[in-house]
Amino acid sequence: MESKAMKALPDPPEEDDREEKVYGNVLAELESVDLPLGTTLRSVYDDQPNAHKRFMEKLDARIRNHDREIEKMCNFHHQGFVDAITELLKVRADAEKLMGQVTDTNQRLQEAGREVTAQTEEVIRCRLQQRNMATTVEKLQLCIPALEMYSKLKEQLESKRYYAALKTMEQLENVYIPRVSKYRFCQIMAETLPKLREEIKEISMSDLKDFLESIRKHSDKIGETAMRQAQQHRTFISAMQKQASLGCTKPLYSLNGRTPTQHNGLHREEGAEEEESEEQVLTAQDLVDFSPVYRCLHIYTVLGDRDSFENYYRKQRKKQARLVLQPQSNMHETVEGYRKYFNQIVGFFVVEDHILHATQGLVTRAFTDELWNMALSKIIAVLRTHSSYCSDPDLVLELKNMIVIFADTLQGYGFTVNRLFDLLFEIRDQYNETLLKKWALVFREIFEQDNYSPIPVETEEEYKSVISRFPFHEAEIEKQPFPKKLPMSQSVPQIYTQVKEFIYASLKFSESLHRSSTEIDDMLRKSTNLLLTRTLSGCLQNLIKKPHIGLTELVQIIINTTHLEQACRYLEDFITNITNVSPETIHTTRLYGLATFKDARHAAEGEIYTKLNQKIDEFIQLADYEWGMSESDGRASGYLMDLINFLRSTFQVFTHLPGKVAQTACMSACKHLASSLLQMLLDPDLKQISLGAIQQFNLDVIQCELFASSEPVPGFQGDTLQLAFIDLRQLLDLFMVWDWSTYLADYGQPTSKYLRVNPSTALALLEKMKDTSKKNNIFSQFRKNDRDKQKLIETVVKQLRSLVNGMSQHS
């Protein structure tokens, strides 16, 4: 109850003041437009349980207060409002009147200003046109230079002045087009310029390709001109050196560019060269238009693509170099083939040299050197291969001269050519080989045409003609009256002349090789030695071995080689006079002609001995002995007399031979004859020999001994030549005398009468006679003592066999 009473009690005054304050703030917040209502209302409902009710009460009270204030304000202003409305109604009539006056005035004004307006609009339109025209003129003044430059560009393109066109494009892009870039035609123009650049690049590249094709076609002419100028320059230098050696002090030549001209009566070797020397000197740019290269280089430089242009140019030139260096398969057959090959190469590198010096960096010295080294290796390989096919020394010499001019020409343009001169030494060896082959044919022809008889001279003029060609001096022959004969045959002066011609031919190759006189002298002597020791020696050896060369020819060959051997010192003097190198120089090569002719002479001598023996064998084969004859014919056999007559006539021809050769030949012939006769007796096919056959054989041997004692060749001492038949003589004496007791008793003694009779030889011959005695009873004259004789023969045979067996056991 108390609690309820307490609740019914009104709130204390402090609490009422606080609530009043709180709700006043809330209402103020609600009246504020800026503050959010959500927070304010939440504060009202989040308060005490009856706060909503009290808030509503406060809100109603506040509304009532505001209504009262509004009412008061309306009451206060109501009279003024009524007065204002009254005044407004009064002014309305005046306003309508004023409106009518204004409308009337406006109509009159519009009518009056309509013409002015029309004129004003016309003025405005004219002013606008004038402004547009001024603007147009201003813009056209900006566009016209661009259009003029573009028109200029088109003209330059049509006239193919591409470098100038690129400069014009550059000005258009950098200066003129930026000023009027907002116009469409400028945009189109700007889009066209890159295409024009590409077109210029393509056109210039096409011109470059045409240029490359042109220089490939003109390389031959360029090289020919350059090599001709180099040759004329060499001729000029040679003439100057000759004048200097003659002591001329006044210059007779002057240079026109790189080509010498002639003055004051000095003449070229050929009329064609004289005419060419008077012509204007032609250079590479005179024969080829290089403007496409310059133009293309400038164009690519301007376009910023110089590197690609340089690479393309160098690549194409390398390809052309490989084509130029490729020779024709039959180049080695003619001089023109080599000349065209050299002309093309020289023309190629002359163009490269001109490009090197006329442009900056398109080709470099390193590039040209690399290209040259590649070309040089290929050239050397080609020349080495094709020159090996050359069998004509004149063609090889022409090749050498062209290589020298080729090297001098390129050396004048700064290229190294040492390897070419090294190649010339290889070609020189080949040239010598071709010369040797050519002179081998010459020597063979000389030998074939020679009659191998002494040279007859009828008059003094003929004699002088011979000694002018061959250094022959012999006092005894010179004293003889005409007509007379020189000991050598006609091949000797011909051979000597041809050896000198060979030396001249070999010298031709050594010219212009920039070698010293000593080196040239050494070359000449070595090549001459090869001619003598290999070619001439081989020809002589083949000649000596030929079947148709008889003893007379062999004798003449020996005489010829003797005179050629004596002439070798004149050949040395001949080389010395050419080279001016003293033969006493330490390194001077000597001629081997002495050994060459000695070897040939020895071969001829051996062939004489062989042919003599063959001839003797031919006569021996004609022998026709009747080995069973009872007694001899009383005269020598016919074949043997023919043989002896042949030997006599042959040895008479030997009188011109050196004594030792003739004696050796005679001794060899007699020994071979004796040996052949002995072999005839001991022939195994011969089974029986009668005493009569021995007697006939003895007559033939006697003729041989008489021939030997007649001294067919002078110079033998005593009976030296007869000793060739001593073996045969003692054997025949033993059987003719039948002196077996003496033979057997004195056998082995130095003083034996039958010292040269061999027991085996005697036994073989005795057995042949023993068989004959049994069948034919050749010892019929000893018939009453037959048994004793037969015993004697058997005894001798036994003793001879014992001697033969003793000899075999001792050996």
C-alpha positions in Angstrom: 0.0 0.0 0.0 2.7 2.3 0.9 4.5 1.6 -2.3 1.5 2.3 -4.3 0.9 5.5 -2.3 4.4 6.4 -3.0 4.0 5.8 -6.7 0.9 8.0 -6.7 2.8 10.8 -5.4 3.9 13.5 -7.8 7.5 13.7 -8.9 9.7 16.0 -7.0 10.4 19.4 -8.7 14.1 18.6 -9.5 13.1 15.6 -11.5 10.6 17.7 -13.5 13.2 20.2 -14.3 15.5 17.6 -15.6 12.8 16.0 -17.8 11.9 19.3 -19.2 15.4 20.0 -20.2 15.8 16.6 -21.8 12.7 16.8 -23.8 13.4 20.3 -24.8 16.7 19.1 -26.3 15.0 16.3 -28.2 12.4 18.7 -29.7 15.2 21.1 -30.7 16.9 18.2 -32.4 13.7 17.2 -34.2 13.2 20.8 -35.4 16.8 20.8 -36.7 17.0 19.7 -40.4 20.7 18.7 -40.3 20.5 16.1 -37.5 19.3 12.5 -38.3 16.0 11.6 -36.7 16.9 8.0 -36.0 19.3 8.7 -33.2 17.0 11.3 -31.6 13.9 9.0 -31.6 16.0 6.1 -30.3 17.0 8.3 -27.3 13.3 8.9 -26.6 12.3 5.2 -26.7 15.4 4.0 -24.9 14.6 6.1 -21.9 12.2 5.4 -19.1 9.0 3.2 -19.7 6.7 6.2 -19.7 9.0 8.4 -21.6 7.1 8.1 -24.9 4.0 9.3 -23.4 5.6 12.2 -21.7 7.4 13.0 -24.9 4.2 13.0 -26.8 2.7 15.3 -24.3 5.6 17.6 -24.6 5.4 17.5 -28.4 1.7 18.4 -28.3 2.5 21.3 -26.0 5.1 22.5 -28.4 2.8 22.3 -31.4 0.2 24.3 -29.6 2.8 27.0 -28.7 3.8 27.3 -32.4 0.2 27.5 -33.5 -0.4 30.4 -31.1 2.7 32.2 -32.4 1.6 31.7 -36.1 -1.9 33.0 -35.3 -0.4 36.0 -33.6 1.9 36.7 -36.6 -1.0 36.4 -39.1 -3.1 38.7 -37.1 -0.4 41.2 -37.0 0.3 41.2 -40.8 -3.2 40.8 -42.1 -4.0 44.5 -42.5 -0.9 45.1 -44.5 -1.7 42.3 -46.7 -5.1 43.6 -47.5 -3.7 47.0 -48.2 -1.2 45.6 -50.6 -3.8 43.8 -52.6 -5.8 46.9 -52.8 -2.8 48.8 -54.2 -2.1 46.1 -56.6 -5.5 46.2 -58.1 -5.1 50.0 -58.6 -1.8 49.5 -60.4 -3.3 46.9 -62.7 -5.0 49.3 -65.0 -2.0 51.5 -65.3 0.1 48.4 -66.1 -2.2 47.3 -68.9 -2.1 50.8 -70.4 1.7 50.8 -70.2 1.8 47.4 -71.8 -0.2 48.7 -74.8 2.1 51.6 -75.2 5.1 49.4 -75.1 3.7 47.0 -77.6 2.9 49.8 -80.0 6.3 51.3 -79.6 7.9 47.9 -80.2 5.9 47.4 -83.4 7.0 50.8 -84.7 10.6 50.0 -83.7 10.6 46.6 -85.4 9.3 48.1 -88.6 11.9 50.9 -88.5 14.8 48.4 -87.7 13.9 45.7 -90.2 15.9 47.3 -93.0 18.8 48.0 -90.7 18.7 44.5 -89.6 18.8 43.2 -93.1 21.7 45.5 -93.9 23.4 44.5 -90.7 23.0 40.8 -91.5 24.5 41.5 -94.9 27.4 43.3 -93.3 27.8 40.4 -90.9 27.8 37.9 -93.7 30.4 39.9 -95.7 32.5 40.3 -92.6 32.2 36.6 -92.1 33.2 35.8 -95.7 36.1 38.3 -95.4 37.2 36.6 -92.2 36.9 33.2 -93.9 38.8 34.3 -96.9 41.6 35.8 -94.7 41.7 32.6 -92.8 41.7 30.6 -96.0 44.5 32.7 -97.4 46.5 32.3 -94.2 46.0 28.5 -94.2 46.8 28.3 -97.9 50.0 30.2 -97.3 50.9 27.5 -94.9 49.9 24.7 -97.2 51.4 26.0 -100.5 55.0 25.4 -99.4 54.2 21.9 -98.5 52.4 21.4 -101.8 55.2 23.0 -103.7 57.7 20.7 -102.0 55.5 17.7 -102.7 55.3 18.8 -106.4 59.1 19.2 -106.4 59.4 15.7 -104.9 57.3 14.3 -107.8 59.4 16.1 -110.3 62.6 14.7 -108.7 61.2 11.2 -108.7 60.3 11.5 -112.4 63.8 12.8 -113.2 65.3 10.0 -111.1 67.1 12.4 -108.8 66.4 10.1 -105.8 68.9 11.5 -103.4 67.5 15.0 -103.8 64.0 13.5 -103.5 65.0 12.0 -100.1 66.2 15.4 -98.9 62.9 16.9 -100.0 61.0 14.2 -98.1 63.1 15.0 -95.1 62.2 18.7 -95.3 58.5 17.8 -95.9 58.4 15.6 -92.8 60.4 17.8 -90.5 59.3 21.3 -91.6 56.3 21.6 -93.9 53.9 18.8 -93.0 54.0 19.6 -89.2 52.7 23.1 -89.9 49.6 21.7 -91.7 49.3 18.3 -90.2 45.6 18.8 -89.3 44.6 18.7 -92.9 43.6 15.5 -94.5 45.7 15.9 -97.6 48.8 16.3 -95.4 47.9 13.1 -93.6 47.6 11.4 -97.0 50.9 13.0 -98.0 52.6 11.8 -94.8 51.3 8.3 -95.4 52.6 8.3 -99.0 56.2 9.3 -98.1 57.2 5.9 -96.5 55.9 4.2 -99.6 57.9 6.5 -101.8 61.0 5.8 -99.7 60.5 2.1 -100.3 60.0 2.7 -103.9 63.2 4.7 -104.1 65.0 1.9 -102.3 63.7 -0.7 -104.8 64.6 1.5 -107.8 68.1 2.3 -106.5 68.6 -1.4 -105.7 67.5 -2.3 -109.2 70.0 0.3 -110.5 72.7 -1.3 -108.4 71.8 -4.7 -109.8 72.1 -3.4 -113.3 75.4 -1.8 -112.4 76.7 -5.1 -111.0 75.7 -6.8 -114.2 77.3 -4.1 -116.2 80.6 -4.3 -114.5 80.6 -8.1 -114.8 80.3 -7.6 -118.6 82.8 -4.8 -118.7 85.4 -6.4 -116.4 87.1 -7.9 -119.4 87.6 -4.5 -121.1 88.6 -2.8 -117.8 91.2 -5.5 -117.1 92.5 -5.4 -120.7 93.0 -1.6 -120.5 94.7 -1.8 -117.1 97.0 -4.6 -118.2 97.9 -2.8 -121.4 98.7 0.3 -119.4 100.9 -1.7 -117.0 102.7 -3.3 -120.0 103.3 0.2 -121.5 104.6 1.4 -118.2 106.9 -1.6 -118.0 108.1 -0.8 -121.6 108.6 2.8 -120.5 110.7 1.8 -117.5 112.7 -0.6 -119.6 113.5 2.2 -122.1 114.4 4.6 -119.3 116.8 2.0 -117.9 118.3 1.4 -121.3 118.8 5.1 -121.7 120.4 5.4 -118.3 122.8 2.5 -119.2 123.7 4.4 -122.4 124.5 7.5 -120.3 121.6 9.7 -121.6 121.1 12.8 -119.4 118.2 14.4 -121.1 114.9 12.7 -120.3 113.1 11.4 -123.3 110.0 10.1 -121.7 107.2 11.6 -119.6 104.3 9.9 -117.8 100.7 10.7 -118.7 98.9 9.4 -115.7 100.0 5.9 -115.3 100.8 5.3 -118.9 104.1 6.2 -120.6 104.2 8.2 -123.8 107.0 8.4 -126.3 109.1 11.4 -127.5 112.1 12.3 -129.5 112.2 9.4 -131.9 112.0 6.5 -129.3 109.8 3.8 -130.7 107.8 0.9 -129.4 108.5 -2.6 -130.4 105.1 -2.8 -132.0 103.1 -0.2 -134.0 99.9 -1.0 -132.1 101.5 0.0 -128.8 102.7 3.2 -130.4 99.2 4.2 -131.5 97.8 3.3 -128.1 100.4 5.4 -126.3 99.0 8.5 -128.1 95.4 7.8 -127.0 93.9 9.3 -123.9 94.5 7.1 -120.9 91.3 5.3 -120.0 90.3 4.6 -116.4 87.7 2.5 -114.8 85.2 5.4 -114.5 85.7 6.1 -118.2 84.5 2.6 -119.1 81.8 2.2 -116.4 79.3 4.6 -114.9 79.7 4.3 -111.1 76.9 6.8 -110.3 74.4 4.0 -109.4 76.7 2.8 -106.6 77.2 6.4 -105.3 73.5 7.1 -105.6 72.4 3.9 -103.9 75.0 4.4 -101.2 73.8 7.9 -100.5 70.1 6.8 -100.6 70.6 4.0 -98.1 72.7 6.2 -95.9 70.0 8.8 -95.8 67.4 6.1 -95.1 69.6 4.8 -92.2 70.0 1.4 -93.9 73.7 1.7 -94.9 74.8 -1.5 -93.2 72.3 -3.6 -95.1 73.4 -2.0 -98.3 77.1 -2.6 -97.6 76.4 -6.2 -96.7 74.4 -6.8 -99.8 77.1 -5.2 -102.0 79.9 -7.2 -100.5 77.9 -10.4 -100.7 77.1 -9.8 -104.4 80.7 -8.9 -105.2 81.9 -12.1 -103.5 79.5 -14.1 -105.6 80.8 -12.3 -108.7 84.4 -12.9 -107.6 83.7 -16.7 -107.5 82.2 -16.5 -111.0 85.2 -14.5 -112.3 87.6 -17.0 -110.8 85.9 -20.0 -112.4 87.9 -20.7 -115.6 86.7 -22.3 -118.8 87.5 -25.9 -119.1 89.6 -25.4 -122.3 91.4 -22.3 -121.1 94.8 -24.0 -121.3 94.4 -24.6 -125.0 94.9 -21.0 -126.2 96.6 -17.8 -125.1 93.3 -16.0 -125.5 91.7 -18.2 -122.9 94.3 -17.2 -120.3 94.2 -13.5 -121.4 90.4 -13.3 -120.9 90.7 -15.0 -117.5 93.3 -12.5 -116.4 91.5 -9.5 -117.9 88.3 -10.4 -116.0 90.1 -10.7 -112.7 92.1 -7.5 -113.1 88.9 -5.7 -114.1 87.1 -7.0 -111.0 89.8 -5.8 -108.6 90.3 -2.5 -110.5 86.6 -1.8 -109.9 87.0 -2.7 -106.2 90.0 -0.5 -105.8 88.1 2.4 -107.4 85.1 1.8 -105.0 87.5 1.6 -102.1 88.9 5.0 -102.8 85.8 6.7 -104.2 83.5 5.8 -101.3 83.9 5.9 -97.6 83.4 2.5 -96.0 81.4 0.7 -98.7 84.4 -1.6 -99.0 87.4 -1.5 -96.7 91.0 -2.4 -97.3 90.5 -5.4 -95.0 87.6 -6.6 -97.2 89.5 -6.2 -100.5 92.5 -7.9 -99.0 90.3 -10.8 -97.8 88.8 -11.0 -101.3 92.2 -10.9 -102.9 93.6 -13.6 -100.7 90.7 -15.8 -101.5 91.0 -15.0 -105.2 94.8 -15.5 -105.1 94.5 -19.0 -103.7 92.0 -19.9 -106.4 94.0 -18.3 -109.1 97.2 -20.2 -108.1 95.2 -23.5 -108.0 93.7 -22.8 -111.4 97.0 -21.8 -113.0 98.8 -24.7 -111.5 96.2 -27.2 -112.8 95.7 -25.7 -116.3 99.4 -25.0 -116.9 100.1 -28.6 -116.2 98.1 -29.4 -119.4 100.3 -27.2 -121.5 102.7 -29.1 -123.7 103.7 -26.2 -125.9 106.6 -24.1 -124.4 105.6 -21.1 -126.4 102.2 -21.2 -124.8 103.8 -21.6 -121.3 106.1 -18.6 -122.1 103.1 -16.5 -123.1 101.4 -17.6 -119.9 104.4 -16.5 -117.9 104.4 -13.1 -119.6 100.7 -12.6 -118.9 101.2 -13.6 -115.2 104.0 -11.1 -114.9 101.9 -8.3 -116.4 98.9 -9.5 -114.3 101.0 -9.4 -111.1 102.5 -6.0 -111.9 99.1 -4.6 -112.7 97.6 -5.6 -109.4 100.7 -4.7 -107.5 100.2 -1.2 -108.8 96.8 -1.2 -107.1 98.3 -2.2 -103.8 97.7 -6.0 -103.9 100.4 -8.4 -102.7 101.6 -10.7 -105.5 104.6 -12.5 -104.0 102.8 -15.9 -104.3 102.3 -15.3 -108.0 106.0 -15.0 -108.5 106.5 -18.2 -106.4 104.1 -19.9 -108.7 106.2 -18.7 -111.7 109.1 -20.7 -110.3 106.8 -23.8 -110.4 105.7 -23.0 -113.9 109.4 -22.4 -114.9 110.1 -26.0 -114.0 107.2 -27.1 -116.1 108.3 -24.7 -118.9 111.7 -26.4 -118.8 110.0 -29.8 -119.0 108.1 -28.7 -122.1 111.3 -27.4 -123.6 113.1 -30.6 -122.8 110.3 -32.6 -124.6 110.3 -30.2 -127.5 114.1 -30.4 -127.8 114.0 -34.2 -127.5 111.9 -34.2 -130.7 114.4 -31.8 -132.3 117.4 -34.0 -131.3 115.6 -37.1 -132.6 114.9 -35.4 -135.9 118.5 -34.3 -136.2 119.7 -37.8 -135.5 117.3 -39.3 -138.0 118.4 -36.9 -140.7 122.1 -37.3 -140.1 124.1 -39.4 -142.6 126.7 -40.2 -140.0 129.6 -39.3 -142.3 132.2 -36.6 -142.0 131.1 -33.2 -143.2 132.5 -32.4 -146.7 133.5 -28.8 -147.3 134.2 -27.7 -150.8 135.1 -24.0 -150.3 136.3 -21.5 -147.7 132.7 -20.2 -147.4 131.3 -23.6 -146.5 134.1 -24.1 -143.9 133.4 -20.7 -142.3 129.7 -21.5 -142.3 130.3 -24.7 -140.3 132.7 -23.2 -137.8 130.4 -20.2 -137.3 127.8 -22.7 -136.0 130.2 -24.9 -134.1 133.5 -24.1 -132.4 135.8 -26.4 -134.3 139.5 -25.6 -134.4 142.1 -28.2 -135.6 145.3 -27.0 -137.1 146.0 -30.1 -139.1 142.6 -30.0 -140.9 142.8 -26.2 -141.3 146.0 -26.7 -143.3 144.5 -29.2 -145.6 143.4 -27.9 -149.1 139.8 -27.8 -150.2 137.9 -29.9 -150.7 138.3 -31.6 -147.3 136.3 -33.3 -144.7 135.6 -32.4 -141.1 135.7 -35.4 -138.7 132.2 -34.9 -137.2 128.9 -35.4 -139.0 126.4 -32.7 -139.8 124.4 -33.4 -136.6 127.2 -31.9 -134.4 126.8 -28.2 -135.3 123.1 -28.7 -135.4 123.1 -30.1 -131.9 125.4 -27.3 -130.7 123.1 -24.7 -132.2 120.0 -26.2 -130.7 121.6 -26.3 -127.3 122.2 -22.5 -127.6 118.7 -22.1 -128.8 117.5 -24.0 -125.7 119.5 -21.6 -123.5 117.9 -18.6 -125.2 114.5 -20.2 -124.8 115.2 -20.9 -121.1 116.4 -17.3 -120.7 113.2 -15.9 -122.0 111.3 -17.3 -119.0 113.8 -15.9 -116.6 113.2 -12.3 -117.8 111.0 -10.0 -115.7 111.1 -12.3 -112.7 112.9 -9.7 -110.6 115.8 -12.1 -110.0 119.5 -11.3 -109.8 122.0 -12.2 -112.6 123.5 -14.9 -110.3 120.1 -16.6 -109.9 119.4 -16.4 -113.6 122.8 -17.8 -114.4 122.1 -20.7 -112.0 118.7 -21.3 -113.6 120.2 -21.4 -117.1 123.0 -23.8 -116.1 120.6 -26.1 -114.3 118.2 -26.3 -117.2 121.1 -26.8 -119.6 122.4 -29.6 -117.5 119.0 -31.2 -117.6 119.0 -30.9 -121.4 122.5 -32.5 -121.6 122.2 -35.2 -119.0 118.6 -36.2 -119.5 117.3 -35.2 -122.9 120.4 -35.3 -125.1 121.8 -38.2 -123.2 118.5 -40.2 -123.5 118.3 -39.4 -127.2 121.9 -40.6 -127.7 121.2 -43.8 -125.7 118.1 -44.5 -127.8 120.0 -43.8 -131.0 122.8 -46.1 -130.1 120.3 -48.9 -129.3 118.4 -48.6 -132.6 118.8 -51.7 -134.7 119.5 -49.9 -138.0 122.6 -48.1 -136.4 125.6 -50.1 -137.7 129.2 -50.1 -136.8 130.0 -47.2 -139.1 127.3 -45.1 -137.5 128.5 -46.0 -134.0 132.0 -45.0 -134.8 130.7 -41.6 -136.1 128.6 -41.2 -133.0 131.7 -41.7 -130.8 133.6 -39.1 -132.9 130.6 -36.7 -132.6 130.3 -37.1 -128.8 134.0 -36.4 -128.5 133.7 -33.1 -130.4 130.5 -32.1 -128.4 132.3 -32.9 -125.2 135.1 -30.5 -126.2 132.5 -27.8 -127.1 131.0 -27.8 -123.6 133.4 -25.1 -122.4 132.2 -22.9 -125.2 128.7 -23.4 -123.9 129.8 -22.3 -120.4 131.3 -19.1 -122.0 128.1 -18.6 -123.9 126.1 -18.6 -120.7 128.6 -16.4 -118.9 128.4 -13.8 -121.7 124.6 -13.8 -121.4 124.4 -13.4 -117.6 127.7 -11.5 -117.0 128.3 -13.9 -114.0 131.9 -15.1 -113.7 132.3 -18.9 -113.8 134.7 -18.5 -110.9 131.8 -17.5 -108.6 131.6 -19.8 -105.6 128.0 -21.0 -106.2 128.2 -21.2 -110.0 126.8 -24.5 -111.3 129.0 -26.3 -113.8 127.8 -28.0 -116.9 127.7 -31.8 -116.8 128.2 -32.2 -120.5 131.5 -34.0 -120.1 129.9 -36.8 -118.1 127.0 -36.9 -120.5 129.1 -37.4 -123.6 131.4 -39.8 -121.9 128.5 -42.0 -120.9 127.1 -41.8 -124.5 130.6 -42.6 -125.9 131.0 -45.6 -123.5 127.5 -46.9 -124.5 128.5 -46.5 -128.2 131.7 -48.4 -127.5 129.9 -51.2 -125.7 127.4 -51.3 -128.6 130.3 -51.6 -131.1 131.6 -54.5 -129.2 128.2 -56.1 -129.0 127.5 -55.6 -132.7 130.9 -56.9 -133.7 130.3 -60.0 -131.7 126.8 -60.3 -133.2 128.3 -60.0 -136.7 130.9 -62.6 -135.9 128.1 -64.9 -134.7 126.3 -64.4 -137.9 129.4 -65.5 -139.9 130.0 -68.4 -137.5 126.4 -69.6 -138.1 127.4 -69.9 -141.8 130.1 -72.5 -140.9 129.4 -75.8 -142.5 132.1 -78.3 -141.4 132.1 -81.9 -142.5 133.1 -83.3 -139.1 133.7 -86.8 -140.4 136.0 -85.8 -143.3 139.1 -88.0 -143.7 141.4 -85.2 -144.6 141.2 -81.4 -145.0 140.6 -79.4 -148.1 144.0 -77.7 -148.0 142.5 -74.2 -147.7 140.6 -72.2 -145.1 136.8 -72.2 -145.0 135.0 -69.6 -147.1 132.9 -68.2 -144.2 136.0 -67.5 -142.2 137.7 -65.7 -145.0 134.6 -63.6 -145.4 134.6 -62.9 -141.7 138.3 -61.8 -141.7 137.7 -59.5 -144.7 134.8 -58.0 -142.9 136.9 -57.4 -139.8 139.7 -55.8 -141.8 137.3 -53.4 -143.5 135.6 -52.6 -140.2 138.8 -51.9 -138.3 139.9 -49.6 -141.1 136.9 -47.4 -140.2 138.1 -47.4 -136.6 141.1 -45.3 -137.6 139.2 -42.1 -136.5 138.4 -43.6 -133.2 140.6 -43.1 -130.1 143.3 -45.8 -130.2 142.2 -47.4 -127.0 138.7 -47.9 -128.3 139.8 -49.4 -131.6 142.3 -51.8 -129.8 139.6 -52.8 -127.3 137.2 -53.5 -130.1 139.7 -55.5 -132.1 140.8 -57.5 -129.0 137.2 -58.1 -128.0 136.4 -59.3 -131.6 139.3 -61.8 -131.7 138.5 -63.2 -128.2 134.9 -63.6 -129.2 135.9 -65.3 -132.4 138.3 -67.7 -130.6 135.7 -68.5 -128.0 133.1 -69.1 -130.7 135.4 -71.5 -132.6 136.2 -73.4 -129.4 132.5 -73.6 -128.5 131.9 -75.0 -132.0 134.3 -77.9 -131.2 132.9 -78.5 -127.8 129.2 -78.3 -128.9 127.4 -81.1 -127.0 125.3 -81.8 -130.1 128.5 -82.6 -132.0 129.2 -86.3 -131.1 132.1 -87.2 -133.5 135.1 -85.3 -134.9 137.6 -86.8 -137.4 141.2 -85.9 -137.6 140.6 -84.5 -141.0 138.0 -82.1 -139.6 140.6 -81.1 -136.9 143.1 -80.4 -139.7 140.5 -78.3 -141.6 139.7 -76.4 -138.4 143.4 -75.8 -137.8 143.6 -74.1 -141.3 140.9 -71.7 -140.2 142.6 -70.9 -136.9 145.8 -70.3 -138.8 144.0 -67.6 -140.9 142.7 -66.0 -137.7 146.3 -66.0 -136.3 147.5 -64.4 -139.5 144.8 -61.7 -139.2 145.9 -61.0 -135.7 149.6 -60.8 -136.6 148.8 -58.4 -139.4 148.0 -55.6 -136.9 144.5 -54.7 -138.1 144.5 -51.9 -135.5 147.8 -50.2 -134.7 149.0 -49.9 -131.2 149.3 -53.5 -130.1 152.6 -54.5 -128.6 154.2 -57.7 -130.0 151.9 -60.6 -130.4 149.3 -59.3 -127.9 146.4 -59.8 -130.3 147.5 -63.3 -131.2 147.2 -64.3 -127.6 143.4 -64.2 -128.1 143.8 -67.5 -130.1 146.5 -69.1 -127.8 144.0 -71.5 -126.1 142.7 -72.7 -129.4 146.2 -73.0 -130.9 147.6 -75.1 -128.0 144.6 -77.4 -128.1 144.8 -78.0 -131.8 148.6 -78.5 -131.6 148.1 -81.1 -128.9 145.7 -83.1 -131.1 147.7 -82.5 -134.4 151.0 -83.6 -132.9 149.4 -86.2 -130.6 151.8 -85.1 -127.9 150.0 -86.5 -124.9 153.1 -87.7 -123.1 154.4 -84.1 -123.0 151.1 -82.7 -122.0 150.6 -85.2 -119.1 154.2 -85.0 -118.0 154.3 -81.1 -117.9 150.7 -80.6 -116.7 150.6 -77.9 -114.0 154.1 -76.6 -114.8 154.4 -72.9 -115.6 156.7 -73.8 -118.5 154.4 -76.4 -119.9 154.0 -76.3 -123.7 150.3 -76.8 -123.4 149.7 -74.6 -120.4 146.4 -73.1 -121.7 144.8 -76.5 -122.5 142.2 -77.5 -119.9 142.0 -81.3 -119.2 138.2 -81.2 -119.4 138.4 -79.5 -122.8 141.0 -82.0 -124.0 138.9 -84.9 -122.6 135.7 -83.8 -124.3 137.4 -83.4 -127.7 139.3 -86.7 -127.3 136.2 -88.7 -126.5 134.6 -87.3 -129.7 137.6 -88.5 -131.7 137.6 -91.9 -129.8 134.1 -92.6 -130.9 135.0 -91.8 -134.5 138.0 -94.1 -134.5 135.8 -97.0 -133.4 133.2 -96.5 -136.1 135.2 -95.1 -139.0 138.6 -96.6 -138.2 140.3 -93.3 -138.7 143.6 -94.7 -137.5 143.8 -97.2 -140.3 147.4 -96.1 -141.1 148.3 -97.6 -137.7 146.4 -100.8 -138.3 149.3 -103.1 -137.4 149.5 -101.3 -134.1 145.8 -100.8 -133.6 145.7 -102.5 -130.3 148.5 -100.4 -128.9 147.0 -97.1 -130.1 143.6 -98.0 -128.7 145.3 -98.8 -125.4 147.1 -95.4 -125.5 143.8 -93.5 -126.1 142.1 -95.3 -123.3 145.1 -94.6 -121.0 145.1 -90.9 -121.9 141.4 -90.7 -121.4 141.8 -92.3 -117.9 144.6 -89.9 -117.0 142.6 -86.9 -118.3 139.6 -88.0 -116.2 141.8 -88.3 -113.2 143.0 -84.8 -113.8 139.5 -83.5 -114.2 138.4 -85.3 -111.0 141.3 -83.9 -109.2 140.5 -80.4 -110.3 136.9 -80.7 -109.2 137.9 -82.1 -105.8 140.5 -79.3 -105.3 137.9 -76.6 -106.3 
